[in-house]
Amino acid sequence: MFLSFINYFRGFAILLIVIGHLFGTVKVFNYDNPYMNTIFTKSIFSLVSGGTSLFVFISGFLFHHVFYSRGFNFKKFLINKLKNVLCPYLILMTPVVVYQLLYVPRYQKLHTTTLEFFKYLFLSLYSGTMLLSTWYIPFAFLLFLSSPIFIKFIEMKKYHKTIMFVMLLLGSIVHRPAHDFTVNVFQALIYFSPVYCLGIYISMEKDSFFEKFENKSYIFGLITLGILAFQIYTGKFINSHKSILIYKGIDVVIFQKFFMCLYLVLFFNKYEKYFNKVCKKIFETLAEYSFPIFFLHNYIIQFLYPAIGFEKESGYIGLILLTILTLFLSIVFAYIVKKIFKKNSRYLIGG
């Protein structure tokens, strides 16, 4: 059964991811001294960044709603993900990695022998950190490999909430992995699993959940804003990355995103008819091209904009305009690829 509100949610999630990656391009956010930003900028940055969690929630929801509900076949599921996720990742990522290792000075210094070159080629593909968002793919594939564990979670008769609570606490302790060549995908799995399980659980209980909280979504909205206020007050409004073996206090971001997901899924469900009337085409297009946008916007932001001089201070107006341009260019390129390669385009750009 197709759910329009989840489709709109997915379109919104990719919108946030693109905006989050453009903060540095338009110099809206001061990364060198983040605490010097205004409260407004800190708030917007904190709410927008970390949009990956929304994608993880939606993936969990769809894992139950689509793959489990129609009879889960682990082998078919994995083959599907190999073709539609890992294949485009390797095709789009490998040329970038090879180019940067050969021609970008800070990466050239890493290798002096052929063996070292292939070592860093492997590590770059393993970590996915040479592009803005592609670190997500190695983690996502581990998530897919862990599907039997999440099947067990679905089929448990009780303790779902207790498990999510414990996982949320654990995620807040381990934080997101350090963003380098040795990204710990297992740490990322621990960190994002409570959000993935939340998506699964909301799909399992969607009828009773929406009936109970349809007119009470403001509760989760207020909790999200309360956590945001705490983040601004304590200075914990930025995604925290660290080694799993180092203790750096509690990551508050994961709690904010957890309750934000609950608010947004209720919001898009409640206003589904409004979106159908007013902006259906926009969000449907964003959702349809969400995975190609996920891949392609990296090239536009990291290579095209610096080359044509778009990396400059242009404020929130610049952020809005560049967001529209980035989405437009990503969708146009994806559309052309789909027209040329038809169904095979999913192996190249993920859609």
C-alpha positions, -999 to +999 in steps of 0.1 A: +000+000+000+015+033-011+015+060+016+016+095+003+026+111+037+057+090+039+066+100+003+062+137+013+083+130+044+110+115+022+109+146-001+113+168+029+142+147+043+163+151+011+155+188+011+169+192+046+200+172+037+208+194+008+202+226+028+225+212+056+253+207+031+250+242+017+256+261+050+293+261+044+290+271+007+270+303+014+289+310+047+257+313+067+272+293+096+306+301+111+322+267+114+355+281+126+338+295+157+303+280+159+295+296+193+298+330+177+267+324+155+234+340+164+208+320+184+187+320+152+215+306+131+224+280+157+188+269+159+183+266+122+216+248+118+208+223+146+173+216+133+185+212+097+218+194+101+217+157+109+189+151+084+203+116+079+183+105+109+151+113+090+162+091+062+170+063+087+136+066+103+119+064+069+140+034+059+129+017+091+093+025+084+095+012+049+115-019+059+084-030+079+057-015+057+071-028+024+097-056+028+084-073+059+047-070+052+049-087+018+071-116+031+107-109+038+133-127+018+168-118+030+186-130-002+163-110-025+164-080-003+202-080-002+206-086-040+182-056-045+203-034-023+236-046-040+222-035-073+204-003-063+226+011-035+261-004-036+265-004-074+257+033-079+279+041-049+309+024-064+303+038-098+299+074-086+324+073-058+354+055-074+363+082-100+362+109-073+384+089-049+410+080-077+411+117-088+416+131-053+442+105-044+462+113-076+458+151-079+447+167-046+478+176-026+465+167+009+455+132-004+486+128-026+508+129+005+491+098+019+506+074-005+541+069-020+537+034-033+511+015-054+503-006-024+496+025-003+475+039-031+452+009-032+451+009+006+437+044+007+415+036-023+399+008-002+397+030+029+381+058+010+354+035-004+350+018+029+345+052+047+327+072+020+341+104+035+355+121+003+320+133-006+296+151+018+269+124+023+283+092+009+296+080+043+260+069+048+262+041+022+287+018+039+267+022+071+234+016+053+247-016+038+257-028+073+221-019+083+208-041+054+231-070+065+217-066+100+181-071+088+176-105+106+182-087+139+155-062+130+131-090+120+135-103+155+127-069+168+095-069+147+084-103+158+089-098+195+057-097+214+067-069+238+096-048+251+098-027+219+098+006+237+122-006+264+147-018+236+144+016+218+150+035+251+181+014+259+194+018+223+188+055+225+208+059+256+236+037+241+236+058+209+239+090+229+270+076+246+288+063+216+280+094+194+285+094+156+318+079+144+348+101+137+346+114+101+378+100+086+392+072+065+384+047+092+347+055+098+334+029+123+303+017+105+295-005+135+294+026+157+271+043+132+249+012+134+247+016+172+240+053+169+213+052+143+196+019+152+171+035+177+158+058+150+156+029+125+137+008+151+114+038+158+105+038+121+098+001+122+077+005+154+056+034+141+049+013+109+038-016+131+016+006+153+006+032+128-031+029+131-032+032+169-003+058+170-020+081+145-054+077+162-039+085+196-016+114+186-033+129+155-042+161+174-013+159+198+017+162+175+025+195+193+037+174+222+066+160+202+072+194+186+075+210+220+099+183+232+120+188+201+121+226+207+128+220+244+158+198+235+169+224+210+168+252+237+189+229+259+214+224+230+218+261+224+222+268+262+248+241+267+266+246+233+257+210+222+240+220+189+265+205+165+267+168+154+293+151+177+318+128+161+343+107+180+360+074+184+338+048+201+365+042+228+365+078+239+339+092+263+328+127+255+296+130+275+261+126+261+251+134+225+219+154+227+214+155+189+201+120+187+173+128+212+163+159+192+161+139+159+142+110+176+114+133+187+116+154+155+108+122+135+077+116+156+065+151+151+072+151+114+055+117+107+024+130+125+026+163+107+028+148+072+001+123+080-022+150+093-017+174+065-015+148+037-046+161+020-032+197+021+000+185+004-021+167-021-038+199-031-010+225-027+024+211-033+020+175-043+041+177-074+071+194-057+073+168-028+066+139-051+094+149-074+118+153-045+108+119-032+110+102-066+145+116-072+156+115-035+183+089-039+198+104-071+198+138-054+215+122-024+244+111-047+245+140-072+243+170-050+277+162-036+293+168-070+275+201-075+283+215-040+319+202-038+331+207-073+308+228-095+301+257-071+338+262-061+348+261-097+324+289-108+329+310-077+296+303-058+314+296-025+310+331-010+290+348+018+255+352+005+233+348+036+199+331+038+188+344+004+218+327-011+210+295+008+174+294-005+185+302-041+214+277-041+191+250-026+167+254-054+195+254-080+211+224-065+179+204-065+171+215-100+205+206-114+204+172-096+169+164-109+177+175-144+208+154-146+191+124-131+162+128-155+186+128-185+204+097-172+170+080-167+159+088-202+191+075-217+196+044-196+159+036-187+157+010-159+194+006-158+198+042-145+193+029-110+226+011-112+243+044-121+226+070-099+204+050-076+171+058-093 
